[in-house]
Amino acid sequence: MIITRTPFRISFVGGGSDIREFYRYTPGIVISTAINKYMYITVKRKFEDTFRISYHKTEIVEKIEDIQHPIVREALKLAEINCGLEITSIGDIPAGTGLGSSSSFTVGLLNALFALNGKLKSAEELARLACKIEIDILKEPIGKQDQYIAAYGGMRRIQFNQNESVFVDTMLYKTDVIRKLGENLLMFYTGGKRSASPILSEQRKNCSDNISYLEKIRDLTYEFYDCLINGNDISRVGKLLHKNWRLKKRLAHNISNNRIDELYQKALNAGALGGKLLGAGGDGFLLFYAEGPHRNRIKKALGLRYVPFEFEPEGSKIIYIGGQ
């Protein structure tokens, strides 16, 4: 039996510049961090040559080709699995809420499957193969940032190049700066889930018209990076998140809605310096930057479920290996 633990993520700035339609025109950059909310994948050989896959439903099939879960089916093919398996997944956070759960699932599953065959893949290999499954094979209208931050962990500046290469930079920030950043970030669950595909499909379709907005979103990563590395004025993070959110809402009509806009304004009125709806948009988790007593005012004003988190320094990892 193999069990993997793969972190979910928060994307700060640059999201949208990691889609192929943009970075083939000019390099994209995002700054993201892994957090201590995880996807757990368990893979165990079965005595019978059948497959039992448990997620929000359970499948029992004899052939890989008959598996309905597209990521599981393609991951099994890619890992060249030739024996019956039982696969289960458990997430700390519901899927479809903007924390990159699909890519965390893909990276964690690949990590487990290759380990079961005695092959340990690097973070770069796991991220690249996860992109291959989600983007190239399944044609999902997503970018590359979620797979890379899930595989590498930590807080990273990730650059997506025109030749399909990806540079993952470790950010050499000061410990006290990141500690203060973590103290001043608040995350709230809006209570809903959504499919990212319609939003991202429209965003990709509009990419040629949105190049200038996407360039501005990407360029915020330079200021954000400078803010964290120099640590002179960490409150700038809130203002940069606010700029990012205002630009992001221009990329597709369904990224926000009246309820999200009202909640966002309530947070600003209560003292938040800025924030964003995480992920593609529509619903899920709201992230805000606020200092001092404003934090409690925001919690009271929103009346939403507050979800504390910490930054996670590690990416996808094997946490258990047992008898087959």
N, C-alpha and C positions, 0 to 999 in steps of 0.2 A: 504494500500500500504506500502511496505517495500523497502527501498533503502539501499544497503550496499556499502561501499567503501573499497577496498582491495588493498594494495600496490603491485607493482612489486618489483623485487629484483635485486641486483647485487651480484654475488658470487665472492669472492676474491680468496681464495685458498681452496684446498681440494675437489673440484668437481670431481665426479667419484667414490669417496670412499663411496658415499651414495647409491650406487646400491647394491641390495641384494646379488649378486654374489660375491661382495667384502666383505661386512660387516659380512657375515656369516662365512667368513674365519678369519677375524680380524676386530675390530671396525673401523668404518669410522668416519672422522671428517671434517666438513667444517666451514668456517667463511664467513658469508653472511650478507648483510644489506638490509633492506627495503628502498625504495626511494620514493620520492614524485611524482611518476607517478602511476596511479591507474586504476583499473577495477571497474566500477560501474554496479551493478546489481539491476534492479527494478522488483519486483514481486507484482502482483495485482490480487486479486480474480476477476473472470469473472461472469457475470450473467448466461451465458450459461455454460454447463458442457463440454467445449472444451478447447483446449490448443493452445495458440498463442505464438510462440517463435520467437523473432527477434534477429538475430546476423548479419552475412554477407548475410544471406538470411532469409526469413520468412517462418515458418511452421505453418499450421493450421490443427490440428488433433483432433480426438475425444477420442482416447485412448493413454495412456502413452506409451504402447508398440509400437505404430506407430511413435513415435518421432524419427527422424533421428539423431539429435544431441546426441551422445552417453553419454556425461557427464550430459546433462539435463535429459535425460531419466532415468539414473541410480540414479541421485540425487533425483528425484521425488519419485522413488521407496523407496529409503533409508529413506527419510523424511516422508514417508507414507502419501503423499498428496492424498486427496480424493475429490477434488473439481476442477472446471475449473480455469485455471490461464493464465495470460499474463505475459510473461517474456521477458525483454529486457536487453541487455548488451552494454556498451560503454566503450572502453578502450582509455587511453591517448596515448598509443603506439601500433603500429600494432602487431598482433599475429605473431609468428614465427620469432621473432627477437632476442631471447636470454635473455629476461628479466622475464621469468617464467610466461607468461600470462595465459597459460592453467591452471596451478595450482591456480593462483590468481582467475581465473574464477570459478574454482571448489569450493574453500574455500568460496568465496563471495556468490555463489549461495546457498551452504549449510547453511551459516549463515542466509540468507534471508528466506529460506524455513522453517527452524526450528523456526525462530522468528515468521513467519506467523502462525504457529501452537501453538504459545505461549511458545516455548521452547528456552531458551538461552543456547547455547553451549559454553564451554570454548575453549580457543585457542588450547589446546591439543586435545580436542575432534574433533574440526573442521579439524585440520591437519591429525589426524589419519583416520577420515572418508574420507577425500579427497584422502589419500593414498589408502584406501580400494577401492575406485571407480577407480582411475586411474591405479593403479598397479595390484591389485588383481582381480578386475572384468573385466576391459577393457584390461588388459594385456599390457599396454603401457610400453615400455622398458626404463622407467625413474627411477630416484632415488627419495629420500624423502625430499631433502633439500628445494625445492621450496614450498611445501605445508606448511612446518613448519615456514619458514620465512614469508610467506604471512599471516599466522594465528597469529603469535606472534609479528611481526614487530620488529623494533629496529635493532641494530647490535648484532649478536649472534654467539656464538660458539656452534655448534650442533653436538652431537655425536650419531652415529647409532650403536646399539649394536647387538651382535649375537643372542640374544633372542627376537629381534624385538622391544625392548624398545628404546626410544629416549630421550636423555638428552639435554635440551635447557638451555644454560648458558647465563646469562646477563653479559656483559663485563664491568667491572668497570674501564673504561678508564677515563683519565683526559679530561675535556672539551676542553682545548686549543689544545690538541693533535688531537682530532677528528675534531676540526675546521680547523686545518692545513691540515689534511688529505683531508677533503672535498674541500679545496681551491686548492689542488694540483692534483685532479683527473679530467680528461677530458673524455667525452663520445661523440663518433661520430657515426652517422648512415651511414652505408656503402651503403644504398639504396636498399638493397635486403632482401628477406625473404626466409626461408627454412623450410622444415619439419625436426624436430629433430629425428624422429623415425628411419630412415635408419642409421644415424650416431650412435645413441645410441644402436641400434640393433647390429651393428658391434662391438661396444665397449663392450657390454655384452658378445658377442660371443668370443671376444679375452681376456676376463677378466683373465682366468687362465694363459695366456701367459704374461699378463701385471701386475701381482701382484706386482712385484718389483717397477714398475713405479708408480702404484697407492699408494703403501706405501710411496714412496718419496713425492708424491703429498700431501698425508695426513699429513706427518710429517712437511710440510711447515707451517701447521696451528700452530704448537708450536712456531716457530720463529715469525710468523705474530702476534700471540697473545702477545708474549713478547714485540714485537715492539710497539704495541698499548698501552699496560698496562704500560710499563716503560717510553715510549715516549722519549727515549734517542736519537734515530736517526730515525726519521720518514721516511727519504729517503730510508731506507731499504725496505719499502713497494714496491717501484718500482722494486728493484732487486728481491724480492720474487715473484712478479707478473710475471716477466720475466722468472724466473726458472719454475714457474707453467706452463706458456704457452709452454715452450720448452718441458716439460715432457708430457703435455696434447696432443701435436701433435703426439706423439708416440702411442696413444691409438687406433686410427683409421685413415685410409688413407684420409678420406674426411673431417677431422676437419678443415683443412685450404686449401687454394688454392693459385695459383700464385698471384692473385690480392690482397688477404689478406696479403700474405707475403710481397709484395711490399709496401703496405700501412704501415705495421708494421715497416719495415725497414726505410721508410721515417720519421716516427715519432721518431725512435731512432736517426737517423741522425740529426734531428732538436732539440734533447735534451731530449727526453723522457728517463726515467731510466728503464722503462719496461711497460708492459701492457698485454692485452689478448683480444681475441674475446670472448664475453660473451655468455653463454649458451652452447649448444652442439657443435656448430661450424658451418662452412659452409658460414655463412653470418649473417647480423644483426648489432650489435653494437660493436664497438671497445672501450675499456677502456684503458687509459694511465695514468701514474703517471709522472708529470713533475713540476718543480719548477721555480718560477720567470719568466724572460722574455722568457724562452723556451716555455711557454704555447702559446703565440701568434705566435711564429715561427712554432709550430706544427699545429696550426689551418690553417695557411697560406700554409704550405707544403702539407697538406692532401687535402685541398679543399673540405672537406666533410661537411655535415650538423652537426654543433656542437649542442649538446643537454645538456643544463645545468640541474643539479638536486641537490637535497638536501637529506640528510638522513631522513628517516621517523621513528619516535619512536614508532608509533602505528601499530598494525596489523589490520586485518579485523574488521570493526566496522559498526554498524547500524547508519546511519546518518539521516534517516527520517522514521517516522512511521505516517501514515495518515489513513483517513477513508477507509474502504474496499469497 
